């Protein structure tokens, strides 16, 4: 039987090959979803995207970056002024403090530059592993595999991980896919999840990739939350 032939669930290696090929066909280019002009504005935008849609962040950041689009200017702003602008993104008390404080740290410790170093990024206020991974990948081109809720859900539906944790999903995906594909692939999976395999739009038995990988799946695939 050939991979993709009706009636047989694909083996893991076949699923990996099909997913890579189909996502390349659907998304040959991968524009970064968050509007930014440099590593600093990307870092702030990614921080704002926690528990918020990229669309909402892109609506908010023009006003924020008109106020301050670099660490030196942002450090001069009050937390209240930052918070007032970013309020629509949610969690504005924590995020406004983090944006001001990380800007001060970048000035004091990194000559106003965003460090091209995962561990250094993770020490900044409001910057967790996923945010640091996005910045390393999208700002500096360093191979990383940021796992958001879309990727965590789809990796389980596609049988690429057991989904016990986001950290485990990241490890599993890094092991399965070539390192030189990580940066593009994490964006491709996000795009696919939003368009075809959303939390409500597919349950593991609807979209093309799910049904190609698991044609024999009869029941919805229950996924562990991140």
Secondary structure as UniProt FT lines:
FT   TURN            3..4
FT   TURN            6..7
FT   HELIX           12..26
FT   HELIX           39..48
FT   TURN            49..51
FT   HELIX           54..67
FT   HELIX           71..75
FT   HELIX           79..86
FT   HELIX           87..89
FT   HELIX           92..110
FT   TURN            111..112
FT   HELIX           118..122
FT   TURN            125..126
FT   HELIX           129..138
FT   TURN            139..140
FT   HELIX           149..157
FT   TURN            158..159
FT   HELIX           166..176
FT   HELIX           179..181
FT   HELIX           182..195
FT   TURN            199..201
FT   HELIX           208..213
FT   TURN            215..216
//
